[in-house]
């Protein structure tokens, strides 16, 4: 496993850890390389994980913008009820 990037961001006012990493995986006896990006959102007394990935650099890079748009649209509306 290789960590490509790590940072702290805010998702809808909540602190979030973001990790991008590359590594090998195995499913049903088949081994392959994968690039993943994981957001760990600390939401009140819960931890929420959002995950995205691709099988190669080109695949991952072509969809990374979409992954970011989906994550940035995450909302926790109950925090806005007064």
Secondary structure as GFF3:
##gff-version 3
##sequence-region A 1 82
A	DSSP	beta_strand	2	11	.	.	.	ID=ss1
A	DSSP	beta_strand	14	27	.	.	.	ID=ss2
A	DSSP	beta_strand	30	43	.	.	.	ID=ss3
A	DSSP	beta_strand	46	54	.	.	.	ID=ss4
A	DSSP	alpha_helix	57	72	.	.	.	ID=ss5
A	DSSP	three_ten_helix	77	80	.	.	.	ID=ss6
###
